Amino acid sequence: MLYSEDAPKLEKELHEKFKLDSVNKVNFRKEFFNVSLAAIRQAVDQQGIEEVHWTMKAEAAEYRESQAIAKQNEVAIAS
């Protein structure tokens, strides 16, 4: 997560830069991208935005729980 004084402008610029990395090629309103955090940080840094606050590790409890379930399912299938 990051904070910016002009978040809508930054979001639009990042979407444009990473449009080829969009996960959903059919519905562009689904805003998921297969991009590393390092690439995002580099793109933001290139914008020259001085006042940016980064949170590099979000809680994402449901995501982490979903990953654990998926891993358990893989182990069960392999057994």
N, CA, C and O atoms as a Maestro MAE file, in Angstrom:
{
 s_m_m2io_version
 :::
 2.0.0
}

f_m_ct {
 s_m_title
 :::
 protein
 m_atom[316] {
  # First column is atom index #
  i_m_mmod_type
  r_m_x_coord
  r_m_y_coord
  r_m_z_coord
  i_m_residue_number
  s_m_chain_name
  s_m_pdb_residue_name
  s_m_pdb_atom_name
  i_m_atomic_number
  :::
  1 25 0.853 -1.172 0.000 1 A "MET " " N  " 7
  2 3 0.000 0.000 0.000 1 A "MET " " CA " 6
  3 2 0.896 1.230 0.000 1 A "MET " " C  " 6
  4 15 2.011 1.212 0.522 1 A "MET " " O  " 8
  5 25 0.389 2.280 -0.588 2 A "LEU " " N  " 7
  6 3 1.125 3.521 -0.525 2 A "LEU " " CA " 6
  7 2 0.163 4.696 -0.477 2 A "LEU " " C  " 6
  8 15 -0.974 4.624 -0.941 2 A "LEU " " O  " 8
  9 25 0.657 5.767 0.095 3 A "TYR " " N  " 7
  10 3 -0.114 6.994 0.213 3 A "TYR " " CA " 6
  11 2 0.498 8.018 -0.725 3 A "TYR " " C  " 6
  12 15 1.720 8.137 -0.804 3 A "TYR " " O  " 8
  13 25 -0.337 8.755 -1.434 4 A "SER " " N  " 7
  14 3 0.130 9.823 -2.310 4 A "SER " " CA " 6
  15 2 -0.835 10.997 -2.199 4 A "SER " " C  " 6
  16 15 -2.030 10.807 -1.976 4 A "SER " " O  " 8
  17 25 -0.316 12.197 -2.354 5 A "GLU " " N  " 7
  18 3 -1.147 13.410 -2.324 5 A "GLU " " CA " 6
  19 2 -2.166 13.399 -3.458 5 A "GLU " " C  " 6
  20 15 -3.286 13.879 -3.283 5 A "GLU " " O  " 8
  21 25 -1.793 12.857 -4.625 6 A "ASP " " N  " 7
  22 3 -2.688 12.809 -5.781 6 A "ASP " " CA " 6
  23 2 -2.860 11.355 -6.210 6 A "ASP " " C  " 6
  24 15 -2.389 10.949 -7.273 6 A "ASP " " O  " 8
  25 25 -3.538 10.585 -5.375 7 A "ALA " " N  " 7
  26 3 -3.698 9.144 -5.611 7 A "ALA " " CA " 6
  27 2 -4.402 8.829 -6.935 7 A "ALA " " C  " 6
  28 15 -3.961 7.914 -7.632 7 A "ALA " " O  " 8
  29 25 -5.473 9.537 -7.321 8 A "PRO " " N  " 7
  30 3 -6.122 9.208 -8.599 8 A "PRO " " CA " 6
  31 2 -5.170 9.346 -9.799 8 A "PRO " " C  " 6
  32 15 -5.180 8.511 -10.703 8 A "PRO " " O  " 8
  33 25 -4.364 10.388 -9.796 9 A "LYS " " N  " 7
  34 3 -3.418 10.598 -10.897 9 A "LYS " " CA " 6
  35 2 -2.365 9.478 -10.903 9 A "LYS " " C  " 6
  36 15 -2.049 8.920 -11.954 9 A "LYS " " O  " 8
  37 25 -1.840 9.164 -9.744 10 A "LEU " " N  " 7
  38 3 -0.835 8.117 -9.647 10 A "LEU " " CA " 6
  39 2 -1.420 6.775 -10.082 10 A "LEU " " C  " 6
  40 15 -0.778 6.025 -10.817 10 A "LEU " " O  " 8
  41 25 -2.631 6.474 -9.630 11 A "GLU " " N  " 7
  42 3 -3.274 5.209 -10.001 11 A "GLU " " CA " 6
  43 2 -3.444 5.121 -11.515 11 A "GLU " " C  " 6
  44 15 -3.161 4.082 -12.113 11 A "GLU " " O  " 8
  45 25 -3.901 6.194 -12.130 12 A "LYS " " N  " 7
  46 3 -4.095 6.208 -13.583 12 A "LYS " " CA " 6
  47 2 -2.767 5.960 -14.305 12 A "LYS " " C  " 6
  48 15 -2.720 5.190 -15.264 12 A "LYS " " O  " 8
  49 25 -1.699 6.601 -13.853 13 A "GLU " " N  " 7
  50 3 -0.394 6.435 -14.483 13 A "GLU " " CA " 6
  51 2 0.132 5.008 -14.310 13 A "GLU " " C  " 6
  52 15 0.714 4.440 -15.235 13 A "GLU " " O  " 8
  53 25 -0.074 4.434 -13.126 14 A "LEU " " N  " 7
  54 3 0.382 3.059 -12.892 14 A "LEU " " CA " 6
  55 2 -0.426 2.064 -13.729 14 A "LEU " " C  " 6
  56 15 0.130 1.103 -14.261 14 A "LEU " " O  " 8
  57 25 -1.720 2.293 -13.845 15 A "HIS " " N  " 7
  58 3 -2.556 1.415 -14.673 15 A "HIS " " CA " 6
  59 2 -2.090 1.462 -16.123 15 A "HIS " " C  " 6
  60 15 -2.025 0.430 -16.790 15 A "HIS " " O  " 8
  61 25 -1.771 2.636 -16.605 16 A "GLU " " N  " 7
  62 3 -1.294 2.782 -17.981 16 A "GLU " " CA " 6
  63 2 0.041 2.063 -18.171 16 A "GLU " " C  " 6
  64 15 0.236 1.359 -19.162 16 A "GLU " " O  " 8
  65 25 0.949 2.240 -17.225 17 A "LYS " " N  " 7
  66 3 2.269 1.619 -17.327 17 A "LYS " " CA " 6
  67 2 2.185 0.095 -17.296 17 A "LYS " " C  " 6
  68 15 2.926 -0.583 -18.008 17 A "LYS " " O  " 8
  69 25 1.292 -0.441 -16.480 18 A "PHE " " N  " 7
  70 3 1.231 -1.892 -16.288 18 A "PHE " " CA " 6
  71 2 0.043 -2.556 -16.997 18 A "PHE " " C  " 6
  72 15 -0.315 -3.686 -16.664 18 A "PHE " " O  " 8
  73 25 -0.564 -1.879 -17.956 19 A "LYS " " N  " 7
  74 3 -1.758 -2.444 -18.600 19 A "LYS " " CA " 6
  75 2 -1.487 -3.797 -19.264 19 A "LYS " " C  " 6
  76 15 -2.382 -4.640 -19.306 19 A "LYS " " O  " 8
  77 25 -0.298 -4.020 -19.774 20 A "LEU " " N  " 7
  78 3 0.020 -5.316 -20.385 20 A "LEU " " CA " 6
  79 2 0.153 -6.421 -19.344 20 A "LEU " " C  " 6
  80 15 0.110 -7.604 -19.683 20 A "LEU " " O  " 8
  81 25 0.314 -6.041 -18.075 21 A "ASP " " N  " 7
  82 3 0.445 -6.996 -16.978 21 A "ASP " " CA " 6
  83 2 -0.883 -7.251 -16.269 21 A "ASP " " C  " 6
  84 15 -0.914 -7.889 -15.216 21 A "ASP " " O  " 8
  85 25 -1.966 -6.760 -16.838 22 A "SER " " N  " 7
  86 3 -3.285 -6.958 -16.239 22 A "SER " " CA " 6
  87 2 -3.620 -8.447 -16.219 22 A "SER " " C  " 6
  88 15 -3.409 -9.146 -17.210 22 A "SER " " O  " 8
  89 25 -4.136 -8.927 -15.104 23 A "VAL " " N  " 7
  90 3 -4.483 -10.338 -14.965 23 A "VAL " " CA " 6
  91 2 -5.747 -10.653 -15.762 23 A "VAL " " C  " 6
  92 15 -5.818 -11.695 -16.414 23 A "VAL " " O  " 8
  93 25 -6.737 -9.776 -15.719 24 A "ASN " " N  " 7
  94 3 -8.002 -9.992 -16.411 24 A "ASN " " CA " 6
  95 2 -7.957 -9.237 -17.738 24 A "ASN " " C  " 6
  96 15 -8.060 -8.010 -17.754 24 A "ASN " " O  " 8
  97 25 -7.805 -9.950 -18.836 25 A "LYS " " N  " 7
  98 3 -7.700 -9.333 -20.167 25 A "LYS " " CA " 6
  99 2 -9.069 -9.030 -20.772 25 A "LYS " " C  " 6
  100 15 -9.150 -8.420 -21.839 25 A "LYS " " O  " 8
  101 25 -10.138 -9.447 -20.109 26 A "VAL " " N  " 7
  102 3 -11.489 -9.260 -20.629 26 A "VAL " " CA " 6
  103 2 -12.173 -8.066 -19.969 26 A "VAL " " C  " 6
  104 15 -12.780 -7.240 -20.651 26 A "VAL " " O  " 8
  105 25 -12.074 -7.975 -18.648 27 A "ASN " " N  " 7
  106 3 -12.749 -6.921 -17.890 27 A "ASN " " CA " 6
  107 2 -11.688 -6.056 -17.209 27 A "ASN " " C  " 6
  108 15 -11.154 -6.423 -16.162 27 A "ASN " " O  " 8
  109 25 -11.394 -4.918 -17.806 28 A "PHE " " N  " 7
  110 3 -10.335 -4.059 -17.282 28 A "PHE " " CA " 6
  111 2 -10.738 -3.322 -16.012 28 A "PHE " " C  " 6
  112 15 -9.926 -2.604 -15.429 28 A "PHE " " O  " 8
  113 25 -11.987 -3.493 -15.576 29 A "ARG " " N  " 7
  114 3 -12.405 -2.921 -14.295 29 A "ARG " " CA " 6
  115 2 -11.911 -3.774 -13.137 29 A "ARG " " C  " 6
  116 15 -11.909 -3.325 -11.991 29 A "ARG " " O  " 8
  117 25 -11.491 -5.002 -13.430 30 A "LYS " " N  " 7
  118 3 -10.880 -5.873 -12.422 30 A "LYS " " CA " 6
  119 2 -9.412 -5.472 -12.351 30 A "LYS " " C  " 6
  120 15 -8.614 -5.862 -13.203 30 A "LYS " " O  " 8
  121 25 -9.067 -4.711 -11.356 31 A "GLU " " N  " 7
  122 3 -7.759 -4.063 -11.285 31 A "GLU " " CA " 6
  123 2 -6.724 -4.915 -10.568 31 A "GLU " " C  " 6
  124 15 -6.272 -4.578 -9.474 31 A "GLU " " O  " 8
  125 25 -6.353 -6.023 -11.198 32 A "PHE " " N  " 7
  126 3 -5.311 -6.887 -10.657 32 A "PHE " " CA " 6
  127 2 -4.208 -6.995 -11.696 32 A "PHE " " C  " 6
  128 15 -4.470 -7.173 -12.885 32 A "PHE " " O  " 8
  129 25 -2.976 -6.884 -11.231 33 A "PHE " " N  " 7
  130 3 -1.829 -6.897 -12.130 33 A "PHE " " CA " 6
  131 2 -0.795 -7.882 -11.618 33 A "PHE " " C  " 6
  132 15 -0.623 -8.032 -10.409 33 A "PHE " " O  " 8
  133 25 -0.114 -8.548 -12.519 34 A "ASN " " N  " 7
  134 3 0.968 -9.451 -12.159 34 A "ASN " " CA " 6
  135 2 2.284 -8.669 -12.271 34 A "ASN " " C  " 6
  136 15 3.007 -8.763 -13.263 34 A "ASN " " O  " 8
  137 25 2.561 -7.902 -11.226 35 A "VAL " " N  " 7
  138 3 3.716 -7.008 -11.204 35 A "VAL " " CA " 6
  139 2 4.373 -7.097 -9.828 35 A "VAL " " C  " 6
  140 15 3.680 -7.169 -8.813 35 A "VAL " " O  " 8
  141 25 5.681 -7.092 -9.792 36 A "SER " " N  " 7
  142 3 6.384 -7.152 -8.511 36 A "SER " " CA " 6
  143 2 6.289 -5.811 -7.773 36 A "SER " " C  " 6
  144 15 6.102 -4.760 -8.385 36 A "SER " " O  " 8
  145 25 6.419 -5.876 -6.473 37 A "LEU " " N  " 7
  146 3 6.432 -4.641 -5.680 37 A "LEU " " CA " 6
  147 2 7.621 -3.766 -6.064 37 A "LEU " " C  " 6
  148 15 7.525 -2.539 -6.057 37 A "LEU " " O  " 8
  149 25 8.734 -4.401 -6.395 38 A "ALA " " N  " 7
  150 3 9.917 -3.637 -6.804 38 A "ALA " " CA " 6
  151 2 9.632 -2.833 -8.076 38 A "ALA " " C  " 6
  152 15 10.053 -1.682 -8.188 38 A "ALA " " O  " 8
  153 25 8.919 -3.433 -9.035 39 A "ALA " " N  " 7
  154 3 8.583 -2.726 -10.275 39 A "ALA " " CA " 6
  155 2 7.639 -1.558 -10.000 39 A "ALA " " C  " 6
  156 15 7.771 -0.490 -10.598 39 A "ALA " " O  " 8
  157 25 6.687 -1.768 -9.094 40 A "ILE " " N  " 7
  158 3 5.759 -0.689 -8.742 40 A "ILE " " CA " 6
  159 2 6.510 0.446 -8.068 40 A "ILE " " C  " 6
  160 15 6.304 1.617 -8.385 40 A "ILE " " O  " 8
  161 25 7.374 0.091 -7.143 41 A "ARG " " N  " 7
  162 3 8.143 1.123 -6.432 41 A "ARG " " CA " 6
  163 2 9.014 1.908 -7.411 41 A "ARG " " C  " 6
  164 15 9.114 3.130 -7.311 41 A "ARG " " O  " 8
  165 25 9.640 1.214 -8.350 42 A "GLN " " N  " 7
  166 3 10.468 1.885 -9.346 42 A "GLN " " CA " 6
  167 2 9.621 2.839 -10.195 42 A "GLN " " C  " 6
  168 15 10.045 3.960 -10.475 42 A "GLN " " O  " 8
  169 25 8.446 2.404 -10.598 43 A "ALA " " N  " 7
  170 3 7.564 3.249 -11.405 43 A "ALA " " CA " 6
  171 2 7.135 4.487 -10.629 43 A "ALA " " C  " 6
  172 15 7.083 5.582 -11.188 43 A "ALA " " O  " 8
  173 25 6.830 4.324 -9.355 44 A "VAL " " N  " 7
  174 3 6.438 5.472 -8.526 44 A "VAL " " CA " 6
  175 2 7.626 6.416 -8.353 44 A "VAL " " C  " 6
  176 15 7.475 7.634 -8.452 44 A "VAL " " O  " 8
  177 25 8.796 5.860 -8.097 45 A "ASP " " N  " 7
  178 3 9.998 6.693 -7.945 45 A "ASP " " CA " 6
  179 2 10.280 7.496 -9.214 45 A "ASP " " C  " 6
  180 15 10.725 8.642 -9.143 45 A "ASP " " O  " 8
  181 25 10.019 6.892 -10.374 46 A "GLN " " N  " 7
  182 3 10.258 7.579 -11.647 46 A "GLN " " CA " 6
  183 2 9.300 8.744 -11.861 46 A "GLN " " C  " 6
  184 15 9.571 9.635 -12.666 46 A "GLN " " O  " 8
  185 25 8.183 8.739 -11.143 47 A "GLN " " N  " 7
  186 3 7.227 9.839 -11.248 47 A "GLN " " CA " 6
  187 2 7.733 11.090 -10.537 47 A "GLN " " C  " 6
  188 15 7.203 12.183 -10.735 47 A "GLN " " O  " 8
  189 25 8.757 10.925 -9.712 48 A "GLY " " N  " 7
  190 3 9.315 12.066 -9.002 48 A "GLY " " CA " 6
  191 2 8.438 12.559 -7.864 48 A "GLY " " C  " 6
  192 15 8.558 13.707 -7.438 48 A "GLY " " O  " 8
  193 25 7.570 11.711 -7.378 49 A "ILE " " N  " 7
  194 3 6.678 12.089 -6.284 49 A "ILE " " CA " 6
  195 2 7.479 12.047 -4.995 49 A "ILE " " C  " 6
  196 15 8.064 11.019 -4.653 49 A "ILE " " O  " 8
  197 25 7.504 13.158 -4.284 50 A "GLU " " N  " 7
  198 3 8.332 13.250 -3.083 50 A "GLU " " CA " 6
  199 2 7.630 12.705 -1.842 50 A "GLU " " C  " 6
  200 15 8.274 12.092 -0.990 50 A "GLU " " O  " 8
  201 25 6.343 12.915 -1.731 51 A "GLU " " N  " 7
  202 3 5.614 12.556 -0.517 51 A "GLU " " CA " 6
  203 2 4.869 11.246 -0.723 51 A "GLU " " C  " 6
  204 15 3.669 11.245 -0.998 51 A "GLU " " O  " 8
  205 25 5.582 10.130 -0.589 52 A "VAL " " N  " 7
  206 3 4.990 8.805 -0.736 52 A "VAL " " CA " 6
  207 2 5.317 8.012 0.520 52 A "VAL " " C  " 6
  208 15 6.470 7.956 0.948 52 A "VAL " " O  " 8
  209 25 4.304 7.404 1.101 53 A "HIS " " N  " 7
  210 3 4.498 6.569 2.285 53 A "HIS " " CA " 6
  211 2 4.168 5.132 1.908 53 A "HIS " " C  " 6
  212 15 3.051 4.842 1.478 53 A "HIS " " O  " 8
  213 25 5.132 4.234 2.066 54 A "TRP " " N  " 7
  214 3 4.986 2.833 1.675 54 A "TRP " " CA " 6
  215 2 4.683 1.958 2.885 54 A "TRP " " C  " 6
  216 15 5.250 2.147 3.961 54 A "TRP " " O  " 8
  217 25 3.785 1.004 2.694 55 A "THR " " N  " 7
  218 3 3.568 -0.076 3.644 55 A "THR " " CA " 6
  219 2 3.856 -1.351 2.859 55 A "THR " " C  " 6
  220 15 3.039 -1.787 2.048 55 A "THR " " O  " 8
  221 25 5.021 -1.947 3.104 56 A "MET " " N  " 7
  222 3 5.467 -3.057 2.274 56 A "MET " " CA " 6
  223 2 4.882 -4.403 2.696 56 A "MET " " C  " 6
  224 15 4.946 -5.360 1.923 56 A "MET " " O  " 8
  225 25 4.326 -4.503 3.874 57 A "LYS " " N  " 7
  226 3 3.725 -5.769 4.288 57 A "LYS " " CA " 6
  227 2 2.356 -5.477 4.892 57 A "LYS " " C  " 6
  228 15 2.249 -5.029 6.034 57 A "LYS " " O  " 8
  229 25 1.328 -5.733 4.119 58 A "ALA " " N  " 7
  230 3 -0.039 -5.552 4.604 58 A "ALA " " CA " 6
  231 2 -0.497 -6.830 5.292 58 A "ALA " " C  " 6
  232 15 0.052 -7.903 5.045 58 A "ALA " " O  " 8
  233 25 -1.483 -6.718 6.138 59 A "GLU " " N  " 7
  234 3 -1.963 -7.872 6.882 59 A "GLU " " CA " 6
  235 2 -2.502 -8.958 5.946 59 A "GLU " " C  " 6
  236 15 -2.068 -10.107 6.036 59 A "GLU " " O  " 8
  237 25 -3.417 -8.629 5.068 60 A "ALA " " N  " 7
  238 3 -3.960 -9.549 4.058 60 A "ALA " " CA " 6
  239 2 -4.311 -10.916 4.641 60 A "ALA " " C  " 6
  240 15 -3.930 -11.946 4.084 60 A "ALA " " O  " 8
  241 25 -5.018 -10.926 5.734 61 A "ALA " " N  " 7
  242 3 -5.318 -12.174 6.451 61 A "ALA " " CA " 6
  243 2 -6.075 -13.173 5.576 61 A "ALA " " C  " 6
  244 15 -5.732 -14.355 5.566 61 A "ALA " " O  " 8
  245 25 -7.093 -12.728 4.846 62 A "GLU " " N  " 7
  246 3 -7.867 -13.651 4.019 62 A "GLU " " CA " 6
  247 2 -7.020 -14.225 2.886 62 A "GLU " " C  " 6
  248 15 -7.147 -15.402 2.546 62 A "GLU " " O  " 8
  249 25 -6.161 -13.398 2.305 63 A "TYR " " N  " 7
  250 3 -5.273 -13.883 1.248 63 A "TYR " " CA " 6
  251 2 -4.338 -14.954 1.790 63 A "TYR " " C  " 6
  252 15 -4.172 -16.011 1.181 63 A "TYR " " O  " 8
  253 25 -3.733 -14.679 2.929 64 A "ARG " " N  " 7
  254 3 -2.793 -15.642 3.510 64 A "ARG " " CA " 6
  255 2 -3.508 -16.941 3.910 64 A "ARG " " C  " 6
  256 15 -2.951 -18.028 3.755 64 A "ARG " " O  " 8
  257 25 -4.720 -16.832 4.415 65 A "GLU " " N  " 7
  258 3 -5.491 -18.022 4.760 65 A "GLU " " CA " 6
  259 2 -5.845 -18.812 3.496 65 A "GLU " " C  " 6
  260 15 -5.794 -20.042 3.492 65 A "GLU " " O  " 8
  261 25 -6.199 -18.102 2.434 66 A "SER " " N  " 7
  262 3 -6.509 -18.766 1.161 66 A "SER " " CA " 6
  263 2 -5.292 -19.493 0.612 66 A "SER " " C  " 6
  264 15 -5.416 -20.593 0.073 66 A "SER " " O  " 8
  265 25 -4.119 -18.887 0.745 67 A "GLN " " N  " 7
  266 3 -2.886 -19.534 0.287 67 A "GLN " " CA " 6
  267 2 -2.623 -20.805 1.083 67 A "GLN " " C  " 6
  268 15 -2.208 -21.814 0.512 67 A "GLN " " O  " 8
  269 25 -2.854 -20.773 2.380 68 A "ALA " " N  " 7
  270 3 -2.636 -21.952 3.228 68 A "ALA " " CA " 6
  271 2 -3.600 -23.072 2.839 68 A "ALA " " C  " 6
  272 15 -3.202 -24.236 2.795 68 A "ALA " " O  " 8
  273 25 -4.855 -22.741 2.558 69 A "ILE " " N  " 7
  274 3 -5.836 -23.744 2.139 69 A "ILE " " CA " 6
  275 2 -5.426 -24.356 0.800 69 A "ILE " " C  " 6
  276 15 -5.503 -25.571 0.620 69 A "ILE " " O  " 8
  277 25 -4.993 -23.515 -0.137 70 A "ALA " " N  " 7
  278 3 -4.560 -24.018 -1.438 70 A "ALA " " CA " 6
  279 2 -3.383 -24.975 -1.292 70 A "ALA " " C  " 6
  280 15 -3.324 -26.008 -1.959 70 A "ALA " " O  " 8
  281 25 -2.461 -24.627 -0.424 71 A "LYS " " N  " 7
  282 3 -1.302 -25.489 -0.197 71 A "LYS " " CA " 6
  283 2 -1.735 -26.827 0.410 71 A "LYS " " C  " 6
  284 15 -1.223 -27.875 0.018 71 A "LYS " " O  " 8
  285 25 -2.673 -26.799 1.363 72 A "GLN " " N  " 7
  286 3 -3.196 -28.028 1.957 72 A "GLN " " CA " 6
  287 2 -3.874 -28.891 0.900 72 A "GLN " " C  " 6
  288 15 -3.733 -30.114 0.912 72 A "GLN " " O  " 8
  289 25 -4.606 -28.263 -0.009 73 A "ASN " " N  " 7
  290 3 -5.274 -29.004 -1.080 73 A "ASN " " CA " 6
  291 2 -4.266 -29.660 -2.012 73 A "ASN " " C  " 6
  292 15 -4.477 -30.788 -2.457 73 A "ASN " " O  " 8
  293 25 -3.179 -28.968 -2.311 74 A "GLU " " N  " 7
  294 3 -2.122 -29.543 -3.147 74 A "GLU " " CA " 6
  295 2 -1.513 -30.779 -2.485 74 A "GLU " " C  " 6
  296 15 -1.278 -31.792 -3.145 74 A "GLU " " O  " 8
  297 25 -1.264 -30.691 -1.197 75 A "VAL " " N  " 7
  298 3 -0.682 -31.821 -0.458 75 A "VAL " " CA " 6
  299 2 -1.654 -32.992 -0.452 75 A "VAL " " C  " 6
  300 15 -1.244 -34.140 -0.627 75 A "VAL " " O  " 8
  301 25 -2.947 -32.711 -0.250 76 A "ALA " " N  " 7
  302 3 -3.957 -33.773 -0.213 76 A "ALA " " CA " 6
  303 2 -4.077 -34.457 -1.566 76 A "ALA " " C  " 6
  304 15 -4.241 -35.675 -1.625 76 A "ALA " " O  " 8
  305 25 -4.001 -33.710 -2.635 77 A "ILE " " N  " 7
  306 3 -4.105 -34.276 -3.984 77 A "ILE " " CA " 6
  307 2 -2.867 -35.127 -4.297 77 A "ILE " " C  " 6
  308 15 -2.977 -36.184 -4.918 77 A "ILE " " O  " 8
  309 25 -1.714 -34.668 -3.869 78 A "ALA " " N  " 7
  310 3 -0.464 -35.380 -4.130 78 A "ALA " " CA " 6
  311 2 -0.351 -36.684 -3.345 78 A "ALA " " C  " 6
  312 15 0.406 -37.577 -3.728 78 A "ALA " " O  " 8
  313 25 -1.095 -36.796 -2.258 79 A "SER " " N  " 7
  314 3 -0.999 -37.988 -1.396 79 A "SER " " CA " 6
  315 2 -1.696 -39.169 -1.950 79 A "SER " " C  " 6
  316 15 -1.696 -40.233 -1.331 79 A "SER " " O  " 8
  :::
 }
 m_bond[315] {
  # First column is bond index #
  i_m_from
  i_m_to
  i_m_order
  :::
  1 1 2 1
  2 2 3 1
  3 3 4 2
  4 3 5 1
  5 5 6 1
  6 6 7 1
  7 7 8 2
  8 7 9 1
  9 9 10 1
  10 10 11 1
  11 11 12 2
  12 11 13 1
  13 13 14 1
  14 14 15 1
  15 15 16 2
  16 15 17 1
  17 17 18 1
  18 18 19 1
  19 19 20 2
  20 19 21 1
  21 21 22 1
  22 22 23 1
  23 23 24 2
  24 23 25 1
  25 25 26 1
  26 26 27 1
  27 27 28 2
  28 27 29 1
  29 29 30 1
  30 30 31 1
  31 31 32 2
  32 31 33 1
  33 33 34 1
  34 34 35 1
  35 35 36 2
  36 35 37 1
  37 37 38 1
  38 38 39 1
  39 39 40 2
  40 39 41 1
  41 41 42 1
  42 42 43 1
  43 43 44 2
  44 43 45 1
  45 45 46 1
  46 46 47 1
  47 47 48 2
  48 47 49 1
  49 49 50 1
  50 50 51 1
  51 51 52 2
  52 51 53 1
  53 53 54 1
  54 54 55 1
  55 55 56 2
  56 55 57 1
  57 57 58 1
  58 58 59 1
  59 59 60 2
  60 59 61 1
  61 61 62 1
  62 62 63 1
  63 63 64 2
  64 63 65 1
  65 65 66 1
  66 66 67 1
  67 67 68 2
  68 67 69 1
  69 69 70 1
  70 70 71 1
  71 71 72 2
  72 71 73 1
  73 73 74 1
  74 74 75 1
  75 75 76 2
  76 75 77 1
  77 77 78 1
  78 78 79 1
  79 79 80 2
  80 79 81 1
  81 81 82 1
  82 82 83 1
  83 83 84 2
  84 83 85 1
  85 85 86 1
  86 86 87 1
  87 87 88 2
  88 87 89 1
  89 89 90 1
  90 90 91 1
  91 91 92 2
  92 91 93 1
  93 93 94 1
  94 94 95 1
  95 95 96 2
  96 95 97 1
  97 97 98 1
  98 98 99 1
  99 99 100 2
  100 99 101 1
  101 101 102 1
  102 102 103 1
  103 103 104 2
  104 103 105 1
  105 105 106 1
  106 106 107 1
  107 107 108 2
  108 107 109 1
  109 109 110 1
  110 110 111 1
  111 111 112 2
  112 111 113 1
  113 113 114 1
  114 114 115 1
  115 115 116 2
  116 115 117 1
  117 117 118 1
  118 118 119 1
  119 119 120 2
  120 119 121 1
  121 121 122 1
  122 122 123 1
  123 123 124 2
  124 123 125 1
  125 125 126 1
  126 126 127 1
  127 127 128 2
  128 127 129 1
  129 129 130 1
  130 130 131 1
  131 131 132 2
  132 131 133 1
  133 133 134 1
  134 134 135 1
  135 135 136 2
  136 135 137 1
  137 137 138 1
  138 138 139 1
  139 139 140 2
  140 139 141 1
  141 141 142 1
  142 142 143 1
  143 143 144 2
  144 143 145 1
  145 145 146 1
  146 146 147 1
  147 147 148 2
  148 147 149 1
  149 149 150 1
  150 150 151 1
  151 151 152 2
  152 151 153 1
  153 153 154 1
  154 154 155 1
  155 155 156 2
  156 155 157 1
  157 157 158 1
  158 158 159 1
  159 159 160 2
  160 159 161 1
  161 161 162 1
  162 162 163 1
  163 163 164 2
  164 163 165 1
  165 165 166 1
  166 166 167 1
  167 167 168 2
  168 167 169 1
  169 169 170 1
  170 170 171 1
  171 171 172 2
  172 171 173 1
  173 173 174 1
  174 174 175 1
  175 175 176 2
  176 175 177 1
  177 177 178 1
  178 178 179 1
  179 179 180 2
  180 179 181 1
  181 181 182 1
  182 182 183 1
  183 183 184 2
  184 183 185 1
  185 185 186 1
  186 186 187 1
  187 187 188 2
  188 187 189 1
  189 189 190 1
  190 190 191 1
  191 191 192 2
  192 191 193 1
  193 193 194 1
  194 194 195 1
  195 195 196 2
  196 195 197 1
  197 197 198 1
  198 198 199 1
  199 199 200 2
  200 199 201 1
  201 201 202 1
  202 202 203 1
  203 203 204 2
  204 203 205 1
  205 205 206 1
  206 206 207 1
  207 207 208 2
  208 207 209 1
  209 209 210 1
  210 210 211 1
  211 211 212 2
  212 211 213 1
  213 213 214 1
  214 214 215 1
  215 215 216 2
  216 215 217 1
  217 217 218 1
  218 218 219 1
  219 219 220 2
  220 219 221 1
  221 221 222 1
  222 222 223 1
  223 223 224 2
  224 223 225 1
  225 225 226 1
  226 226 227 1
  227 227 228 2
  228 227 229 1
  229 229 230 1
  230 230 231 1
  231 231 232 2
  232 231 233 1
  233 233 234 1
  234 234 235 1
  235 235 236 2
  236 235 237 1
  237 237 238 1
  238 238 239 1
  239 239 240 2
  240 239 241 1
  241 241 242 1
  242 242 243 1
  243 243 244 2
  244 243 245 1
  245 245 246 1
  246 246 247 1
  247 247 248 2
  248 247 249 1
  249 249 250 1
  250 250 251 1
  251 251 252 2
  252 251 253 1
  253 253 254 1
  254 254 255 1
  255 255 256 2
  256 255 257 1
  257 257 258 1
  258 258 259 1
  259 259 260 2
  260 259 261 1
  261 261 262 1
  262 262 263 1
  263 263 264 2
  264 263 265 1
  265 265 266 1
  266 266 267 1
  267 267 268 2
  268 267 269 1
  269 269 270 1
  270 270 271 1
  271 271 272 2
  272 271 273 1
  273 273 274 1
  274 274 275 1
  275 275 276 2
  276 275 277 1
  277 277 278 1
  278 278 279 1
  279 279 280 2
  280 279 281 1
  281 281 282 1
  282 282 283 1
  283 283 284 2
  284 283 285 1
  285 285 286 1
  286 286 287 1
  287 287 288 2
  288 287 289 1
  289 289 290 1
  290 290 291 1
  291 291 292 2
  292 291 293 1
  293 293 294 1
  294 294 295 1
  295 295 296 2
  296 295 297 1
  297 297 298 1
  298 298 299 1
  299 299 300 2
  300 299 301 1
  301 301 302 1
  302 302 303 1
  303 303 304 2
  304 303 305 1
  305 305 306 1
  306 306 307 1
  307 307 308 2
  308 307 309 1
  309 309 310 1
  310 310 311 1
  311 311 312 2
  312 311 313 1
  313 313 314 1
  314 314 315 1
  315 315 316 2
  :::
 }
}
